[in-house]
Amino acid sequence: MKERLEMFRVLTEAPGISGYEKEIRQIIRRYVEPYATVQTDNLGSIVCRKEGSQANPRIMLPGHIDEIGFMVSHITKEGFIKFVPLGGWWDQVLLAQKVTIKTARGDITGVIGSKPPHILSADERKKMVEKKDMFIDVGAASAEEAKNDFGIKPGDPIIPVCPFECLHNPKYMLAKAWDDRVGCALFIDVIKELAGTDHPNTVFGVGTVQEEVGLRGAGTAAEVVNPDICLTLDVSVAGDIPGMKQDELPNEKLGKGPVILLADGSAIPNIQLRDFAVAVAEANGIPYQFSALMGGGTDSGRVQFHRAGVPTLVIGMPTRYIHSHASILNYDDYENTLKLLVAMIKKLDAATVRSLTE
C-alpha cells in the first residue's frame, strides 16, 4: 500500500493541464516501461501496450492525463496576472486559491484574488465573482517586473496547488487532479497486475491528452490503438454530501465500489458490455454502483466513433469535489475498481468481444 500511495502522490502532484502534459507523460512512462511497450502519438497521448497470449482483441483503457487549470492571457500594468481557464471551472471555487505559474525560468507562486468584499455594494456582494474579474497576485510591483524579473509571459500554464494527503481516516485521500490521475493509476496497476499472467488479448493503457477541452487525445490515440473494445477510466461525481436528496442524481457513495456509467453527455455504453461488467462484478463479489450523469462527457464519447464503431463502457471512481483545487476519493473503491478491471480483462477473449456486437 505504501508504494501505491507514493504513486498517487507523484501522479496527482505533477503538473499537467490540457496542452501541457509533458511532465505527467514522463512519469507514466517511468512506471510502465518495465511491464509494457510505450509510444506516443503526435498530439502527446501515451500508449502502453501489454501483450497477452493473443494479439486480438485489442482492449483500450484510456485515462486522461490532463487536469483542469489556467493559462496566462496578459499582465496588467500593475503586475497582476490575468488568465483564461483550460477546462471547466466553477467560478465560486477559485478565490484565494494558491496556484503555480510554470515559466521558462522556473515556478512562480501566486494566489487568485479579486476586489475585496469590504468595498463592494450590498448588491455586488450577493453576486458571484466571475473569472474575468479575477487576477493572480504573484507579488510583482509592475508588468515589467513580472515579465523581466519573474519571467512570466502570455501562454504560460497555471497549475492548481494541493499536496496529496491521506485524511484522518487514511482510506480517504485528498489531492488535486484525481480527475483523472486516478484513471492513469488504474491502467498502470492493471498492466502491473497482468505482468506474468495469461490474458487472451492485448491491453493498451492510454494516457490521453486534452480531454478536459474536448476529448481530443482520445481520437488520435484510438488511431494508434485501433481498439476492439474500450473501458474508459475516469472519476464519477459522488453524491454523498450534505444537501443531496435521496432520489437525486448523482447518488453514488465513497466506499461502495466502482461506478458503472449508464449514460453521460457524450456516450451511451454498449449494453452487452455493461451487463458483462455487472456479471463479472457479481461473480467475484465486487461491490458496484450505477450512475447516469448527462452534464459531462468522457473519452468514450470520442473512441466510440473510431472506424466502424467501438463498444465502450465508462468505469468510474466516485469522487467528491471534482473540478476544484482539492477532491477526495476512497482507497477501497480503487482496489475494487482494479479487481473488476483485471477480472474483466481475463475473460475478454475474441469470442466474448465478438458477441458484444452480434
N, C-alpha and C positions, 0 to 999 in steps of 0.2 A: 504493500500500500504506500509506503514511504516513497518508493521510486515513481509510482504513478502520480502522487501528489506533486512531486517535483516537476513532472512533465506538465501537469496542469498549470503550475506556476509559470514555467517557461513559456508555454503556449499563450496563456492569457495576458501576461505582462508584455509580450513582444508587440511592437508597433506594427500595424499593417492595415491601414484604412484603404478603402477602394482606390485602386490605381497605384498604390504604394506598398505592394505586398512582398517586396524582395526579402526582407529580413525574416518574416514568418515562413516564407518558402524555403529558405536555407535551413531553418530549424527543423522543419518537417523532413527535409532530405536527410539530415543527420540521424534522425530517429529511425527512418525507414530503410536506408541503404543496406544495412546488414541483412535484411529479410526480403527485399524486393528490387526489381529493376526500375530505375527512376528516370523520367524525362519530363520536359516541359513543353507546352505549346507556345505559339508565338504571342499570345496575349498574356502569358505568365502563369497559367494554371499548372500545377504539378501533378503528374500522373505516375502512380506507384503500382507496378504490375507484379502480382504474386501468382505464380503459375501453380496449378494443381495437376491432377492426373489426366485431365482433358483440356484441350485448348478452348473448347466451347462447352457450355455457354459462357459469354463474357459478361461478368457482373460488375456494374459500376456503382461505387459507393462515394458519391460526392458529398463533401462537407466544405462549405466556402471558407476561405482563409481571410477574407477581408472583414473588417469591422467598420462600424459607422464612426465618422469623425468629421473633420472640417479641413478647409484649405484657406490659406491667406489670400484674400482678394485685393486688399490695399492697406496702406498705412496712413493714418491721419497725420496732419502736420504736428500734432502734439505727441506723436509716438505711440498711439494706440492702434491695435491690430483689428481690422475688420475682416470678417470671414464669411464663407459660404459653407453650407452643410454638404457632406458626402454621405448619403443615406438618410433615412427617416428619423428626425429628431422632434420630440415634443418640446416646444419652447419652455414649458414650465419646469423642466428638469435641468436646465442649463446654468442658471445664475449661480455665481460663487463657486463654480466647479473648477478644479485645477486641470490644466492641460499642459502638454509639452509640444512646442513647435520644433520640428526637425529641420534644421538648416544645414547647409553645406559645411558650416564650421562647427556644428555640434548642437546639442539640445538647449532650448531656451524654455524656462518655466514661465507660465502665465496663469492668470485667473480670469474667468469670464465675468464681466461687470456690466452695469447699466447705470442710468441716473438713479440716485438713492431715493427711496420712498419718502424721505423726510421733506423733499422739496416738491413732491407731486401733489396735485389737487386730489380731493377726495374721490372724484370720478376716475382719475388716472390710476389711483391705487387699486381700484377694483378690476382693472383690465390686466390681462396677461401681457408681459413684456415680450415683444416679438424679436426674433433673431436679428432682424435688420437694424434694431435699435440697440443691440448689444455690441460689445467690443471685448478684446482681450488686453489686459494690462500686464505688460512684461517688465515694467519698471524703467521704461525709456522716457527721456525728457523731451524727445523730438523725433520727427521722422528720420532725420539724418543719423541720430544715434541708433535708432532701431535698425536702420539699413547698414550703416557703415561699421558701427561697433559691435552690434549683436549679430549682423549677417542675415537678418530676416528679409525675405523678398517674396513678392506675389508668387503663388503656386506652391509654397512650402506646405507640407502636410501638418496637421494639428491633431494630436492624439489625446484622447481622454486618459486621465490618470486614476488608477485604482489598483493597488497591490493585491495579489492573491492572498486570501486568508481563510482558514477554517474558523468557523464561529465557535461559540462555547460548546454547542453540540457539534462535534467535528464532522458529522455527516453533512452538515450544511456549509457550503463553500461559496464565499463571496469573491467576485472578481469582475473586471471589465471583460468585454469581448467573449463571454461564453457563447454569444451569437457571432460566429459559430465555431469557435475553437474547440468546443466540446465535440462537434462533428468531426473535426480533424483528429482529436484524441481517439475517437472511436475507430476511425479507419486505420489509424496507426496500431491500436491494440488488436483489432481484428486480424491484421496482417501478422502481427507477432503471435497471436493465438494459433494461427493456421500454420506457422512455421513447423515443418516436420510432420504435419498432419495431412492425411489424404482428403482431398475435396475434389469433386468431379466437375471442375470448372476453372476458369481463370478469373481472379479477383483484381479489380482496379480501384485502389483507394485514390480519390482525386480531390486535391485541394483547389477548388475553383476560385477565380478572382472575380471581383466586381459584381458579386451577387447583389449587394445592397443598392446598386444603382441600375439594376435592370437585368439580372441573371445572365450577364454577358459571358462570363467564363464558362458556364455550363454548356453553352452552344459550341464553343471552339473545342472544349475538352471532349465532348461527345464525338467530334470528328476524329479525334485521336484514338479514343477507346473503341468506337463503333459497338456500343453495348447491345446485348440481347435483353437485358433487364437492368433496372436502376432502382436502388434503395437509397433514397436521399436521407442524409443525416443532418438534422437541424434541431433548433430549440422549438419548444411549444410554449404557449402563454399559459402559465399556471393561474388558476382562479381561486386558490385557497388563501385569500386575503380579505381583510375587513371590507365591507361594502358590497360584496358579491352576493347575489341571491342564489338560492339552492338550485333553481332550474335555469339559471342564466349561464350562457356560454361566455368564456371557457370555464369548464368545471373540473379540469384535471388538477391533481394534487401532487405536491412533492412527496416522494417516498412511496408512491403507489404504482410505480413501474413505468416503462416506456409508453409513449403515446402513439397510437396508430391513427394517422390522419385520414378522416373520411372524405374530406374535401377542403380546398382552400381557394384563394382567389386566382390561382394560376393553373390548377390541375385537379382532376378527379382521378383517384388511383384506379389501376387495373383491379377489378373486383375479385377475380380469382387469386391474384397476388395478395390482396388484403385478407381474404379468407385463409390462404395458406399461412400467412403470418400468425393469424389467430390460432390456427390448428397447431402450429409448432409451439407457440407460447403455452397453450393449454397442455400439450403432451409433455412439456418439460417443466411444468409447474412455475412458469414465469408470469408474474403479475403484469397486466397491461391495462391501458386506458384508451378510450376513444375521444376524438375531438374533431370539430369542424370549425374552421376559422376563415371566414370569407374575406377578411380585411387585409390579407397579405399573400405572399407567394414564396415559392422555394425553387431550387434548381430543377425540380421535377417539371416545372412549368416550361422549361426550355428543352430538357433532354427528351421529353415525350414526343417532340416533333422531329427527332433525328430520323432521317431517311423515311422508311415506311412506317415509323412509329415504334416507340419503346414502352413496354409495360413498366410503370413506375409506382412507387409507394413511398410516402414520407414516414419515417420513424423518428419521432421527436423526443426530446428530453424536456420534461416540464420545468420551466424556469421562471422565476419571478423578476419583474422589473427589467425586461429586455429593452433595448434601445435607450439605455441610460448609461451613466458612468459606472454603475455597480449593479450586478444582478446575482441571484442566488439559485443554486441547484443542489440536488441531494445525491450523495455518493451511492446509495443503494440503487437509485434509478440508473446511474451509469453502469453499475455492474450488471443489472438485469437487462439493460439495453444491449450490452456487449454479449451476454449469453444468448439473447434472442437472435442477434445478427449471425453469430457463429453457428448456431443450430440451424438457421435457415440456409446458410451457405452450404453446409454439409449435405443438405437434401436437394439443392437446386441443380440437378443433373439435366441433361439435354431434354429428356422426355418430359420432366416436370415443367421446364421453361416453355417447351413447345405447347403444352396443354393450356398455358395461360392465355393463348390467343386462338385456341380452337373453338 
